[in-house]
Amino acid sequence: QVQLVQSGGGLVEPGGSLRLSCAASGNIISTYVMGWYRQAPGKQRELVAMITGGGISNYVDSVKGRFTISKDNTKNTMYLQMNALKPEDTAVYYCNALPNPFSSYNYWGQGTQVTVSS
């Protein structure tokens, strides 16, 4: 059973930075499709960024140029560096692990709150 444990997040002022981490049990980071999702109050969960086993990344337009997804295969850990944060980035952020693009099951982290406010 894959477990994803998140850390990071918190309260930051607009324009500030935060880094989220997602540590996986087992050696999956190098092969699974890993992603970061977020869900703001009253809104649907949305995919923010994803990275393939081969290291190809993609981002939702609203975070391009501000967020960077990365991973360290040796530590089985994925990261989301968030810079130039805006109030609209406020949400609960979740990490996700998908065995492959056609898999019918996936795994979720516990979620972490990110609040951008002055």
N, C-alpha and C positions, 0 to 999 in steps of 0.2 A: 504494500500500500504506500503510495507516494504521499508525503507530507510536505507542505510548503509553509514556512514560518517567516512572517514578515517583520521588519523592524524599520524604524525611521518615522517620518511624518511629524505632525505637530502644528503649531501656530507660527505663522511667519507674516511679516508685513509685505504689502505689494512691492514687487521688484526684488524680493529676496529669493533665497535658494534653499532647497531641501534635497536630500537623497534618500530614496527608499531602497531597501534590500529585501530579497526573497531567497531564503536558504532552503534548498531541496534535500530531502532524504534520498539517498541513492544517487547513482550517477546518471542523471537524466538531462542535465542542463546542456550537454553537448549534442544530444540527439532530438530532444523534444522541441516543439514550437512553443516558445515561452512568450507570455504577454503580460501587459499591465492594462487593467480596466479601471474605470472609475464610475461611481454613481453618486450624483448629487441629489439632494432631497427633491422628491417629486418628479425625478427624471429617470429614464431608463439607463441601465448600465451600458457604457460605451467602451469600445476598445481604444486605448490611448496610443499604445505602441506595442510592437511585436518584434521578435527576433527568432530567426530559424536556427536549427542546429548548426548550419554552416555560417551563421553570423550575418545573414542578410536582415536588415531592419526596415521597418516601415512605421509611419506615424500618422495620426489623424491631423488634418490640416491645422487645427487650432493650436497645436503644440509644436509644430515644425519650427526648427531654429531655436527653440527654448528648452526642449526636453531631449535627453539622450538615454537610450536604452543600451545596456551593455551586460556582459556576463563574464564570469571567471569560471571556466570549466574545472579548474583544479580545486576550487572551493565549493563547487556545486551551488553557486550563488549568482543571482541576476540582480541588476541594479536599475534604478531610474533616477537619473540626475535631472532635477527640475530647476531651471533658472528663470529669471524674469517672471516670477509668479504673479498671477493676476487673481483678483477676487473670484472670477468665474472658474478658476481651477479648484476651488473649494469642493471637496467630495471625499467619499471613502474610496480609497484605492485598493484594488485587489490584484494579486499576481495569479497567473494562470499557467498551467502546463498541459499541453496537448500532445499526446504521443505522436500523432501525424495529422496532416490536414484533413484526413478522411475519417479520423477516429470518432466514435460515437460517445466517448467518455472523456472527461478531462478532470483536472484537479484545481482546487482553489486554495489560496491563502486565506487567513482569517480576516483580512481587511485592516486598513489603518487610516485614521482620519487625517486629512490635510486641510487646514483652514488658513486662508489668505485674507488677512484683515488688518486694518490699521487701528 
